[in-house]
Amino acid sequence: MAGTKISIADVTHLARLANLPLDEERKKILVDQIATVYEYVDTLEKTDTSAVPETNQVAGLTNVWREDELDESRMLTQSQALQNAKITANGYFVVPAVLE
């Protein structure tokens, strides 16, 4: 990544892929900002982490999962769940189709 250069053409290509309408002034700003990100990543890659142990969490927790049990004190009845629905049918919510 060292010496990676980004051009306005690169930013234009990325903007087109992301469907972002960018004017030329914004593209110039993004060139500088992306270059700064590349410099930061390059610094991170050069940092010696060989003495740092690998970890996926630092809190010392071994099991944070609760048992999968019903908590009936927090459940709604079917009529409570449907009470504010605009349209219902046979005990279900009715919503407009999103797929044809």
Backbone as JSON Lines, residues from 0, in Angstrom:
{"i":0,"aa":"M","n":[0.81,-1.18,0.0],"ca":[0.0,0.0,0.0],"c":[0.86,1.25,0.0]}
{"i":1,"aa":"A","n":[2.12,1.07,0.35],"ca":[3.02,2.21,0.38],"c":[3.09,2.86,-0.98]}
{"i":2,"aa":"G","n":[3.0,4.17,-1.0],"ca":[3.09,4.9,-2.26],"c":[1.84,4.81,-3.11]}
{"i":3,"aa":"T","n":[0.76,4.31,-2.56],"ca":[-0.48,4.2,-3.32],"c":[-1.0,5.6,-3.61]}
{"i":4,"aa":"K","n":[-1.24,5.85,-4.86],"ca":[-1.76,7.15,-5.27],"c":[-3.19,6.96,-5.74]}
{"i":5,"aa":"I","n":[-4.01,7.93,-5.45],"ca":[-5.38,7.91,-5.93],"c":[-5.59,9.16,-6.78]}
{"i":6,"aa":"S","n":[-6.27,8.98,-7.87],"ca":[-6.48,10.1,-8.79],"c":[-7.95,10.48,-8.83]}
{"i":7,"aa":"I","n":[-8.2,11.59,-9.48],"ca":[-9.59,12.01,-9.66],"c":[-10.33,10.96,-10.49]}
{"i":8,"aa":"A","n":[-9.64,10.32,-11.42],"ca":[-10.27,9.26,-12.22],"c":[-10.7,8.1,-11.33]}
{"i":9,"aa":"D","n":[-9.85,7.77,-10.32],"ca":[-10.22,6.71,-9.38],"c":[-11.47,7.08,-8.59]}
{"i":10,"aa":"V","n":[-11.51,8.31,-8.11],"ca":[-12.66,8.78,-7.34],"c":[-13.9,8.8,-8.24]}
{"i":11,"aa":"T","n":[-13.75,9.23,-9.47],"ca":[-14.87,9.24,-10.41],"c":[-15.4,7.83,-10.63]}
{"i":12,"aa":"H","n":[-14.49,6.86,-10.78],"ca":[-14.89,5.47,-10.97],"c":[-15.62,4.95,-9.73]}
{"i":13,"aa":"L","n":[-15.09,5.2,-8.54],"ca":[-15.74,4.76,-7.3],"c":[-17.11,5.42,-7.13]}
{"i":14,"aa":"A","n":[-17.2,6.7,-7.45],"ca":[-18.48,7.41,-7.34],"c":[-19.51,6.81,-8.29]}
{"i":15,"aa":"R","n":[-19.07,6.45,-9.49],"ca":[-19.98,5.83,-10.46],"c":[-20.45,4.48,-9.95]}
{"i":16,"aa":"L","n":[-19.54,3.68,-9.38],"ca":[-19.91,2.37,-8.84],"c":[-20.9,2.5,-7.68]}
{"i":17,"aa":"A","n":[-20.7,3.55,-6.86],"ca":[-21.57,3.77,-5.7],"c":[-22.79,4.61,-6.05]}
{"i":18,"aa":"N","n":[-22.91,4.98,-7.3],"ca":[-24.03,5.8,-7.77],"c":[-24.12,7.11,-6.98]}
{"i":19,"aa":"L","n":[-22.97,7.75,-6.79],"ca":[-22.91,9.02,-6.08],"c":[-22.64,10.15,-7.06]}
{"i":20,"aa":"P","n":[-23.51,11.12,-7.12],"ca":[-23.25,12.27,-7.99],"c":[-22.29,13.23,-7.29]}
{"i":21,"aa":"L","n":[-21.08,13.35,-7.81],"ca":[-20.08,14.22,-7.21],"c":[-19.63,15.28,-8.21]}
{"i":22,"aa":"D","n":[-19.53,16.52,-7.74],"ca":[-18.98,17.55,-8.61],"c":[-17.46,17.51,-8.52]}
{"i":23,"aa":"E","n":[-16.79,18.24,-9.39],"ca":[-15.33,18.2,-9.47],"c":[-14.67,18.67,-8.17]}
{"i":24,"aa":"E","n":[-15.25,19.67,-7.52],"ca":[-14.68,20.17,-6.27],"c":[-14.71,19.08,-5.19]}
{"i":25,"aa":"R","n":[-15.82,18.37,-5.09],"ca":[-15.94,17.29,-4.1],"c":[-14.97,16.16,-4.41]}
{"i":26,"aa":"K","n":[-14.77,15.85,-5.68],"ca":[-13.83,14.8,-6.08],"c":[-12.41,15.15,-5.63]}
{"i":27,"aa":"K","n":[-12.02,16.42,-5.79],"ca":[-10.68,16.85,-5.36],"c":[-10.52,16.69,-3.85]}
{"i":28,"aa":"I","n":[-11.57,17.02,-3.1],"ca":[-11.53,16.87,-1.65],"c":[-11.38,15.39,-1.28]}
{"i":29,"aa":"L","n":[-12.13,14.53,-1.97],"ca":[-12.08,13.1,-1.67],"c":[-10.73,12.48,-2.01]}
{"i":30,"aa":"V","n":[-10.07,12.99,-3.05],"ca":[-8.72,12.49,-3.37],"c":[-7.81,12.68,-2.17]}
{"i":31,"aa":"D","n":[-7.83,13.85,-1.57],"ca":[-6.99,14.13,-0.4],"c":[-7.41,13.28,0.8]}
{"i":32,"aa":"Q","n":[-8.7,13.14,1.02],"ca":[-9.18,12.38,2.18],"c":[-8.84,10.89,2.04]}
{"i":33,"aa":"I","n":[-9.01,10.34,0.86],"ca":[-8.69,8.92,0.65],"c":[-7.19,8.7,0.76]}
{"i":34,"aa":"A","n":[-6.39,9.65,0.27],"ca":[-4.94,9.55,0.42],"c":[-4.55,9.52,1.89]}
{"i":35,"aa":"T","n":[-5.2,10.31,2.71],"ca":[-4.94,10.32,4.15],"c":[-5.28,8.96,4.76]}
{"i":36,"aa":"V","n":[-6.37,8.36,4.33],"ca":[-6.74,7.03,4.83],"c":[-5.68,6.01,4.44]}
{"i":37,"aa":"Y","n":[-5.2,6.07,3.2],"ca":[-4.14,5.15,2.76],"c":[-2.89,5.32,3.6]}
{"i":38,"aa":"E","n":[-2.54,6.55,3.92],"ca":[-1.36,6.8,4.76],"c":[-1.55,6.19,6.15]}
{"i":39,"aa":"Y","n":[-2.73,6.32,6.69],"ca":[-3.03,5.76,8.01],"c":[-2.92,4.24,7.98]}
{"i":40,"aa":"V","n":[-3.5,3.61,6.97],"ca":[-3.43,2.16,6.84],"c":[-1.99,1.72,6.65]}
{"i":41,"aa":"D","n":[-1.23,2.46,5.88],"ca":[0.19,2.14,5.69],"c":[0.94,2.19,7.02]}
{"i":42,"aa":"T","n":[0.63,3.19,7.84],"ca":[1.25,3.28,9.17],"c":[0.88,2.08,10.02]}
{"i":43,"aa":"L","n":[-0.37,1.67,9.98],"ca":[-0.81,0.5,10.74],"c":[-0.11,-0.77,10.28]}
{"i":44,"aa":"E","n":[0.07,-0.91,8.96],"ca":[0.75,-2.1,8.43],"c":[2.2,-2.16,8.87]}
{"i":45,"aa":"K","n":[2.84,-1.02,9.06],"ca":[4.24,-0.98,9.46],"c":[4.43,-1.17,10.97]}
{"i":46,"aa":"T","n":[3.35,-1.07,11.74],"ca":[3.43,-1.18,13.19],"c":[3.72,-2.62,13.6]}
{"i":47,"aa":"D","n":[4.71,-2.82,14.46],"ca":[5.07,-4.15,14.94],"c":[4.09,-4.59,16.02]}
{"i":48,"aa":"T","n":[3.34,-5.61,15.73],"ca":[2.37,-6.15,16.69],"c":[2.73,-7.57,17.12]}
{"i":49,"aa":"S","n":[3.97,-7.97,16.88],"ca":[4.37,-9.35,17.19],"c":[4.31,-9.65,18.69]}
{"i":50,"aa":"A","n":[4.45,-8.65,19.54],"ca":[4.41,-8.87,20.99],"c":[3.0,-8.74,21.57]}
{"i":51,"aa":"V","n":[2.02,-8.47,20.73],"ca":[0.65,-8.3,21.19],"c":[-0.11,-9.6,20.96]}
{"i":52,"aa":"P","n":[-0.65,-10.2,22.02],"ca":[-1.38,-11.46,21.82],"c":[-2.68,-11.24,21.06]}
{"i":53,"aa":"E","n":[-3.03,-12.24,20.25],"ca":[-4.29,-12.15,19.51],"c":[-5.45,-12.29,20.48]}
{"i":54,"aa":"T","n":[-6.53,-11.57,20.2],"ca":[-7.71,-11.66,21.04],"c":[-8.94,-11.34,20.21]}
{"i":55,"aa":"N","n":[-10.06,-11.88,20.63],"ca":[-11.3,-11.52,19.95],"c":[-12.24,-10.77,20.89]}
{"i":56,"aa":"Q","n":[-11.87,-10.68,22.18],"ca":[-12.6,-9.87,23.14],"c":[-11.7,-9.63,24.34]}
{"i":57,"aa":"V","n":[-11.96,-8.57,25.07],"ca":[-11.06,-8.19,26.16],"c":[-11.74,-8.13,27.52]}
{"i":58,"aa":"A","n":[-13.02,-8.47,27.6],"ca":[-13.75,-8.34,28.86],"c":[-13.59,-9.54,29.77]}
{"i":59,"aa":"G","n":[-13.02,-10.65,29.26],"ca":[-12.84,-11.83,30.07],"c":[-14.1,-12.67,30.21]}
{"i":60,"aa":"L","n":[-15.14,-12.35,29.48],"ca":[-16.38,-13.12,29.55],"c":[-16.22,-14.44,28.81]}
{"i":61,"aa":"T","n":[-16.8,-15.49,29.35],"ca":[-16.7,-16.78,28.68],"c":[-18.01,-17.19,28.02]}
{"i":62,"aa":"N","n":[-19.14,-16.77,28.57],"ca":[-20.42,-17.12,27.98],"c":[-21.39,-15.98,28.26]}
{"i":63,"aa":"V","n":[-21.79,-15.3,27.24],"ca":[-22.69,-14.17,27.41],"c":[-24.1,-14.49,26.91]}
{"i":64,"aa":"W","n":[-24.36,-15.73,26.54],"ca":[-25.66,-16.12,26.02],"c":[-26.6,-16.5,27.16]}
{"i":65,"aa":"R","n":[-27.83,-16.13,27.05],"ca":[-28.82,-16.54,28.03],"c":[-29.52,-17.78,27.49]}
{"i":66,"aa":"E","n":[-30.18,-18.49,28.36],"ca":[-30.96,-19.64,27.94],"c":[-32.12,-19.15,27.07]}
{"i":67,"aa":"D","n":[-32.47,-19.93,26.09],"ca":[-33.55,-19.58,25.19],"c":[-34.87,-20.05,25.8]}
{"i":68,"aa":"E","n":[-35.43,-19.19,26.64],"ca":[-36.67,-19.52,27.34],"c":[-37.7,-18.44,27.07]}
{"i":69,"aa":"L","n":[-38.97,-18.83,27.03],"ca":[-40.03,-17.86,26.86],"c":[-40.19,-17.02,28.11]}
{"i":70,"aa":"D","n":[-40.35,-15.73,27.93],"ca":[-40.63,-14.82,29.03],"c":[-42.05,-14.33,28.82]}
{"i":71,"aa":"E","n":[-42.99,-15.08,29.35],"ca":[-44.4,-14.78,29.1],"c":[-44.84,-13.44,29.68]}
{"i":72,"aa":"S","n":[-44.07,-12.9,30.61],"ca":[-44.43,-11.59,31.17],"c":[-44.2,-10.47,30.16]}
{"i":73,"aa":"R","n":[-43.42,-10.73,29.13],"ca":[-43.13,-9.71,28.1],"c":[-43.83,-9.98,26.79]}
{"i":74,"aa":"M","n":[-44.63,-11.04,26.72],"ca":[-45.29,-11.41,25.47],"c":[-46.62,-10.66,25.32]}
{"i":75,"aa":"L","n":[-46.96,-10.37,24.08],"ca":[-48.26,-9.79,23.77],"c":[-49.2,-10.91,23.35]}
{"i":76,"aa":"T","n":[-50.47,-10.74,23.66],"ca":[-51.45,-11.66,23.11],"c":[-51.64,-11.29,21.64]}
{"i":77,"aa":"Q","n":[-52.27,-12.18,20.89],"ca":[-52.47,-11.89,19.47],"c":[-53.33,-10.65,19.3]}
{"i":78,"aa":"S","n":[-54.35,-10.5,20.1],"ca":[-55.21,-9.32,19.97],"c":[-54.47,-8.04,20.34]}
{"i":79,"aa":"Q","n":[-53.58,-8.1,21.34],"ca":[-52.78,-6.92,21.7],"c":[-51.83,-6.55,20.56]}
{"i":80,"aa":"A","n":[-51.23,-7.55,19.94],"ca":[-50.29,-7.29,18.86],"c":[-50.99,-6.67,17.65]}
{"i":81,"aa":"L","n":[-52.23,-7.04,17.43],"ca":[-52.95,-6.56,16.25],"c":[-53.79,-5.32,16.5]}
{"i":82,"aa":"Q","n":[-53.87,-4.84,17.74],"ca":[-54.83,-3.79,18.08],"c":[-54.62,-2.48,17.31]}
{"i":83,"aa":"N","n":[-53.41,-2.15,16.91],"ca":[-53.17,-0.89,16.18],"c":[-52.96,-1.1,14.69]}
{"i":84,"aa":"A","n":[-53.13,-2.32,14.21],"ca":[-52.94,-2.59,12.79],"c":[-54.07,-1.96,11.99]}
{"i":85,"aa":"K","n":[-53.73,-1.4,10.84],"ca":[-54.76,-0.79,9.99],"c":[-55.67,-1.85,9.39]}
{"i":86,"aa":"I","n":[-55.05,-2.96,8.93],"ca":[-55.83,-4.01,8.3],"c":[-55.37,-5.36,8.86]}
{"i":87,"aa":"T","n":[-56.33,-6.19,9.24],"ca":[-56.03,-7.54,9.7],"c":[-56.98,-8.51,9.0]}
{"i":88,"aa":"A","n":[-56.58,-9.77,8.97],"ca":[-57.44,-10.8,8.4],"c":[-57.09,-12.12,9.07]}
{"i":89,"aa":"N","n":[-58.07,-12.76,9.65],"ca":[-57.91,-14.07,10.28],"c":[-56.78,-14.08,11.31]}
{"i":90,"aa":"G","n":[-56.64,-12.99,12.04],"ca":[-55.64,-12.94,13.09],"c":[-54.24,-12.6,12.63]}
{"i":91,"aa":"Y","n":[-54.08,-12.08,11.41],"ca":[-52.76,-11.74,10.87],"c":[-52.77,-10.29,10.41]}
{"i":92,"aa":"F","n":[-51.56,-9.68,10.34],"ca":[-51.4,-8.36,9.75],"c":[-51.58,-8.48,8.25]}
{"i":93,"aa":"V","n":[-52.22,-7.51,7.62],"ca":[-52.32,-7.45,6.16],"c":[-51.51,-6.23,5.72]}
{"i":94,"aa":"V","n":[-50.56,-6.47,4.83],"ca":[-49.7,-5.39,4.33],"c":[-49.66,-5.46,2.82]}
{"i":95,"aa":"P","n":[-49.34,-4.34,2.16],"ca":[-49.25,-4.37,0.7],"c":[-48.11,-5.31,0.26]}
{"i":96,"aa":"A","n":[-48.32,-5.98,-0.85],"ca":[-47.3,-6.88,-1.4],"c":[-46.09,-6.08,-1.83]}
{"i":97,"aa":"V","n":[-44.9,-6.6,-1.54],"ca":[-43.67,-5.94,-1.96],"c":[-43.01,-6.69,-3.11]}
{"i":98,"aa":"L","n":[-43.39,-7.93,-3.32],"ca":[-42.88,-8.74,-4.42],"c":[-44.05,-9.16,-5.3]}
{"i":99,"aa":"E","n":[-43.79,-9.26,-6.56],"ca":[-44.87,-9.69,-7.46],"c":[-44.73,-11.16,-7.76]}
